[in-house]
Amino acid sequence: MRSRHNRELDDVKHDLDTLQRKHESICADLKVARDENASLRATISTQSASTLAIEAEMRANKIKLEQTEDLLRQREERIASLEASLAAANENVSALEIKVREEETVRRRLHNTILELKGNIRVFCRVRPPLGSEVVEKSDECMTHISFADNDEKAIVLNHTVDSASGAKSALKTIPFSFDKVFQPNSKQAEVFEEISQLVQSALDGYNVCIFAYGQTGSGKTFTMEGPEKEHLDEESMGMIPRAVQQIFDTAQALKDKGWEYQMEAQFLEIYNESIRDLLGKGSEDKKHDIKHHPATGKTSVTDVNTVNVTTPREVHTVLRKAAQNRAVAATNCNERSSRSHSVFTLRLTGKNSLTDETSEGILNLIDLAGSERLSASGSTGDRLKETQAINKSLSCLGDVIYALANKDQHIPYRNSKLTYLLQNSLGGNSKTLMFVNVSPLAGNFQETLCSLRFATKVNNCQIGTARKNMK
């Protein structure tokens, strides 16, 4: 009995131990669960706070986004408004630019009409840019005596230091000049030609046109009129003669649609030592050429000279190259390749309109005068001395003619030189005439520059009457 009781008691103890272990295990699990619950509660609390912060931040960001979107819409509306204003302004600018161009065209036309009615010879002044060697060797002389007005394209001023009578002080003396246009050293050939293009056009319209270059040796006359000495002329450096020829052919081609057909004849002469030489001939100096002025028509012609029919600009450029090869040049102290003659390129334009039966006869004379220079400055001897004397004499005769025209003398001494007799109708007859006065940028040439500008001023004051169209 006791034995069974002990077994039952052992079984109860065993069950109690087992229950005790289970209880302890459950208590441990409960503690872990409580800890986890506490941790989860803490986490939930933290996350709830974070969520609240995030929600608050989201609300703030949403408000900021709405504000940004509103600002963006305002800016887009502002940009659209500005773009509309800009488009309107651009249209207005374009309209104003067109108006300016039209008014400039009208201004030029009125200016041309005023000059025609006034009868003046127009004068353009061009200052040669310093050469590379001059900038290096004579930098203290380059453009130190010449200044320009900021807003006046017609003014040029010579600056000269003059000593007082006692010699104690020196003062700067300014000598202002004004012409129809002044081209500064940085001006391009195209800019210069743009100013004379309407005058060249007049030759096709049936007018006699004369453009000549005057100035001391080495002042850039031949470069202005013919361009550099190159076998093939480039568009940038082409002179007035090849540009004028190109424009005439281009315009003549365009006028074909209106029924006009043109025949063009070119001749090229030089006056060397008071003798006329045909630069398109064989260069015979024994052949005598006489200048004739037709009393009824006023046309000027030269006897026994070669005239070349030209149909393309290339043919004219061939004529120019041949003439350049035959022209008299030599070296002097003033210029290593000084033109020793006056050259006269003449292009006769005869037009006929098949639709209206109108005819026109225009003449374009482009003249490169020999360089003026003082005998003491040129260093000429022998033949060069004789040439210089002949050049200066003919230019002096030109000055006498200009002076007589300016004073409206009854007798104009055209016959005193071949040059003035050849230019008789250009200076005092039925012609639109323009003169380039070319000047050196070097202060050492101040006296020559002063003389050239004074002469050009006198030319600008000459009244030669109103040119008339040669139409039938």
Secondary structure as the mmCIF struct_conf table of DSSP 4:
data_model
#
loop_
_struct_conf.conf_type_id
_struct_conf.id
_struct_conf.beg_label_comp_id
_struct_conf.beg_label_asym_id
_struct_conf.beg_label_seq_id
_struct_conf.end_label_comp_id
_struct_conf.end_label_asym_id
_struct_conf.end_label_seq_id
HELX_RH_AL_P HELX_RH_AL_P1 ARG A 2 LYS A 118
TURN_TY1_P TURN_TY1_P1 GLY A 119 GLY A 119
STRN STRN1 ASN A 120 ASN A 120
HELX_LH_PP_P HELX_LH_PP_P1 ILE A 121 ILE A 121
STRN STRN2 ARG A 122 VAL A 127
HELX_LH_PP_P HELX_LH_PP_P2 ARG A 128 LEU A 131
HELX_RH_AL_P HELX_RH_AL_P2 GLY A 132 GLU A 137
TURN_TY1_P TURN_TY1_P2 SER A 139 GLU A 141
STRN STRN3 CYS A 142 CYS A 142
TURN_TY1_P TURN_TY1_P3 MET A 143 MET A 143
BEND BEND1 THR A 144 HIS A 145
STRN STRN4 ILE A 146 PHE A 148
TURN_TY1_P TURN_TY1_P4 ASP A 150 ASN A 151
TURN_TY1_P TURN_TY1_P5 GLU A 153 LYS A 154
STRN STRN5 ALA A 155 ASP A 163
TURN_TY1_P TURN_TY1_P6 ALA A 165 SER A 166
BEND BEND2 GLY A 167 ALA A 168
STRN STRN6 SER A 170 SER A 178
BEND BEND3 ASP A 180 ASP A 180
STRN STRN7 LYS A 181 PHE A 183
TURN_TY1_P TURN_TY1_P7 PRO A 185 ASN A 186
HELX_RH_AL_P HELX_RH_AL_P3 GLN A 189 LEU A 204
TURN_TY1_P TURN_TY1_P8 ASP A 205 GLY A 206
STRN STRN8 ASN A 208 GLY A 215
STRN STRN9 GLN A 216 GLN A 216
TURN_TY1_P TURN_TY1_P9 THR A 217 GLY A 218
BEND BEND4 SER A 219 GLY A 220
HELX_RH_AL_P HELX_RH_AL_P4 LYS A 221 GLU A 226
BEND BEND5 PRO A 228 GLU A 229
BEND BEND6 GLU A 231 HIS A 232
TURN_TY1_P TURN_TY1_P10 GLU A 235 SER A 237
HELX_RH_AL_P HELX_RH_AL_P5 MET A 240 LEU A 255
HELX_RH_3T_P HELX_RH_3T_P1 LYS A 256 LYS A 258
TURN_TY1_P TURN_TY1_P11 GLY A 259 GLY A 259
STRN STRN10 TRP A 260 TYR A 272
TURN_TY1_P TURN_TY1_P12 ASN A 273 GLU A 274
STRN STRN11 SER A 275 ASP A 278
TURN_TY1_P TURN_TY1_P13 LEU A 279 LYS A 282
BEND BEND7 GLU A 285 LYS A 287
STRN STRN12 ILE A 291 HIS A 293
TURN_TY1_P TURN_TY1_P14 PRO A 295 THR A 297
STRN STRN13 THR A 300 VAL A 302
TURN_TY1_P TURN_TY1_P15 THR A 303 ASP A 304
STRN STRN14 VAL A 308 VAL A 310
BEND BEND8 THR A 312 THR A 312
HELX_RH_AL_P HELX_RH_AL_P6 PRO A 313 ASN A 326
BEND BEND9 ARG A 327 ARG A 327
STRN STRN15 VAL A 329 ALA A 330
BEND BEND10 ASN A 333 CYS A 334
TURN_TY1_P TURN_TY1_P16 GLU A 336 ARG A 337
STRN STRN16 SER A 338 SER A 339
BEND BEND11 SER A 341 SER A 341
STRN STRN17 HIS A 342 ASN A 353
TURN_TY1_P TURN_TY1_P17 SER A 354 THR A 356
STRN STRN18 THR A 359 ASP A 368
HELX_LH_PP_P HELX_LH_PP_P3 LEU A 369 GLY A 371
STRN STRN19 SER A 372 SER A 372
HELX_RH_AL_P HELX_RH_AL_P7 LEU A 375 SER A 378
TURN_TY1_P TURN_TY1_P18 GLY A 379 GLY A 379
TURN_TY1_P TURN_TY1_P19 GLY A 382 GLY A 382
HELX_RH_AL_P HELX_RH_AL_P8 ASP A 383 ALA A 406
TURN_TY1_P TURN_TY1_P20 ASN A 407 LYS A 408
BEND BEND12 GLN A 410 GLN A 410
HELX_RH_3T_P HELX_RH_3T_P2 TYR A 414 ASN A 416
BEND BEND13 SER A 417 SER A 417
HELX_RH_AL_P HELX_RH_AL_P9 LYS A 418 LEU A 422
TURN_TY1_P TURN_TY1_P21 LEU A 423 LEU A 423
HELX_RH_AL_P HELX_RH_AL_P10 GLN A 424 GLY A 428
BEND BEND14 GLY A 429 ASN A 430
STRN STRN20 LYS A 432 VAL A 439
BEND BEND15 PRO A 441 PRO A 441
STRN STRN21 LEU A 442 LEU A 442
HELX_RH_3T_P HELX_RH_3T_P3 ALA A 443 ASN A 445
HELX_RH_AL_P HELX_RH_AL_P11 PHE A 446 ASN A 460
TURN_TY1_P TURN_TY1_P22 ASN A 461 ASN A 461
STRN STRN22 GLN A 463 GLN A 463
STRN STRN23 MET A 471 MET A 471
#
